[in-house]
Amino acid sequence: SVPVPQEIGPTMVGDEHSDPHLMSILGATKRSTLGNNFCEYYVNDAPRVVLDKLESLGYRVVSMTGVGQTLVWCLHRE
């Protein structure tokens, strides 16, 4: 059998307009990269861990796509 690689963090989980309470639950920290005039929230967890946390909060994956070497998930909560 061939081992399946699993990405590790950090994982970007939101932008400067994201819900601060949700970002706190995820354990995210807000960062600004030199040269950018906006902030983003990151966690040190792997994407699969973040998706598991969001699922436990009632979020469901609606779609997923790849952008270069980046994966983007769209989620929705009823």
C-alpha positions, 0 to 999 in steps of 0.5 A: 500500500502507498501512504496517502500524504496529508497536508498539515497547517497552517490553514487559512480559515477566514478574512478580516470580515469573518465572524470573530466568535467562530474564529475564536472557536477554531483557535484562529489568529489574525495575521497581516502579510507584508505588502497586503492591506488586509488581514487573514485568520489562520490556524495551525491545524491541518485542513481535515481537522478544521473541516471536522471542527466546522462539521461539529458546528453544523457546517457542511461542505457545498463545493471544493475546488483547486486554485493552483496549489491551494484548495478552497472549500465552500461551506454552509450552515443551516 
